């Protein structure tokens, strides 16, 4: 490809990373020497198909060589034949995503999607899942716009050296110290203490063209937040994937550890959330169709759909066992599928005080480890159901932690969230029954490993599983 060859020459690139976003929202891929990368932009890069079958520890959740177990799924979907016997699939690059990495010398990067060797996009490619949801939205004449508020933790690495005798799967997490003591939200002194790593975060994001609006010190010890400007939904999801990956790598090289694990296993920790702001715009005029002297009728129907399917959406918003510890009272995290106009304890908040163009719905359910393509796709399917059925929006509830009858309680575990998903015909139809089965099976594999661990091991299981990975 001429453009890549030009970039290779201009930036003196030696290596090009070809990466795809897996089912967990993590980037995986291969690094090619620059002279071989040009041809790969057209032909793709082969990779082992079982990468799409891994749980969060990178164990293969499906017995790939057992025809009776995985064969039925393949039989219903000829495009999945590439998975049989751990055969290759292809990473096909999207040239528009090409970047020069600011933290790795003479290195380029391009995002790919998983295709079968016959050329078709695989149904388990998570970026493709969101593209399919956006296509359904487009048929109704809408586009989606998203803004991101992402909380996470940054620590100073004290020791990450492990002897071969300490090798484990997953490996023990690094030993770390805090960059600020916490419990003093938005304190400028704490922000100044955090300036060195946060400057790396900002400069890395800006060099990649990511639209960062603000950097903030959050309440928890060593906790921070980054706020993104609004983008089209696919661009926002792409930004989230790249931001997490880039932040972790750039900070690691400078001696810091960033984790998007919701609740690291340290004393006095404060959980991290990912607040997803969303609105629909007219595909022709770009006018915000949620705005009409407050939330429009269409916006109300959309929000009613989010509320109706909130429980079933939860495993896409909170896909780890660890994330459910965030749902605690009076910590500005939701416990119930309710909405409010100002309440930061509700699952959904309507924001309309900044003018018609900025009218939007904020989903406060998510954890920062969520796969953004699946998280956003779940909003589209739920919201569209509300629009298509003209669902009536219930009254706002500004007392999010008041005792109720339990009917609107959000799932309090990954297992219960998966059960809600599998009982929701709308989301099963939207994502497809095979995708829901696939996603559920992988997450149940994760749950089974946790439950199989001895009680003493469970104390640090989540830290080993998520702290370094996410």
C-alpha positions, 0 to 999 in steps of 0.5 A: 500500500502506497500510503504505508510505504510513504509513512515507513519512509517518512518516519523511518519505521522498522516495525509495524504492529498489526493488532485486533481487539479480542473478546475482552477488549484487549489488543492482540497481534503480530509485529512485522518487519516494515518491508513485509508490512506493505504486502500484509496491508492487502493480504492480511496477517494469519493468526491462530483462531483460538485467540478468539476462544480465550478467557481472561487468563488466555486459557482456551475456553472451548475444547477446540479439538472436540467436535461434539462440543464446538462442532455444533456451533461451527455447523450452524455457521460455515464462516467459523470453519476456521476455528476447527482444530486451531486453524488460522484466521486472518487479521485484516487491517483497517488502513484508516487506523494507522498510527506511529507509536509515540512510545516505541521507536520507529514503530507503526501500528494498525488496527485489524479485524478477524476474518476467515481465510475465505475472506468473510468477517468472523461473527465473533470479531467484537469491532464487527459486532458494533459495526453491525449494531450501528448498521441497524441504527443507520437503517432508522436514519440515526448515528450515535455519538459517545463521550467517555469518562474513564477512571483508573489507577496509576501506581509507581512500580517498585518491583516487577522482577520475577524469578522462574520459580515464581512463574504462574498462570497468570503471573503474580502482579507487580509490587507497586506504590501510590502516586497520590494518597487519595481521599481528597478529590480534585485536590490540586496538590494531589494533582501536582503529585500525579503530574509526571505520569499524567503528563505521559498519559496526556502526551501519549494520547495527544500524539495518537490523536485521541481527544482528551478534554481533561485530566483529574485526580479522583477520590481513591488512593492513586486513582485518576480520571480522563475525560474524552470529547464526544466522537462517533460511536465507532471512533469512541470505541476505537479510542477507548481500546487504543487509550487503555493499551497505549496508557499501559505501555507508555507508563510501563516504560517510565516505571509506572503501572496503569490498571483499568481493573475496577477494584484492585485488592488494596486497603481503602480502595475506591472502585473505578467506573466508566461512564458512557455518555450517548446521544443519537443524531439525525444521519442527514442533518446531524441534529441531536434527536434527544434534544427537545426542550429537555429529553425528547420523546424519542430520547425517552423511548430510548432511555426506557429501552435502556432501563428495560434491558439494563440487567441483561446489558450488565455483563457487557458493561461489567464483564469481570467478577471483580467489577461487581464489587463497585455496586455499593451504596452511597459511592456514586455507583448504581445498584438499581436500574433507575434514572435521574436528572441529577443523581449520580447514584442512578444507573442512567442520568439525563444531562440537559443543562448544557444546551440542546446540542449537548442533551444526552444520556449517561450510563454509569453502570460500566467498569473501565475493563469493559470491551467498548464495542460490546458495551456500546452495541448493547446500548444500541440494541436496548435503546432501539427496542425502546424506540421501536416499541415506543416504551413509556419512560417511568418517573425519575428516581432521585433516591437511588439507594432507598430500599425498594422491592428488589425488582429493579436491582442490578445483578450483583455478580457476573453469574447473575448478569449472564443469567439475565442476558440469556433471559432477554430475547431482545439482546439475544436477537440483537447480538445473535443467539450464537454470539450470546452463547459464545460470550456466556461460555467464555465468561462461565469458564472464567467463573468456574476457574474462580470457584475451583480455586481454594478459599485462600487462593481466591483472596488474590485470584482477582488481583492475579487475573485482572490487575496486570491484564487490564 
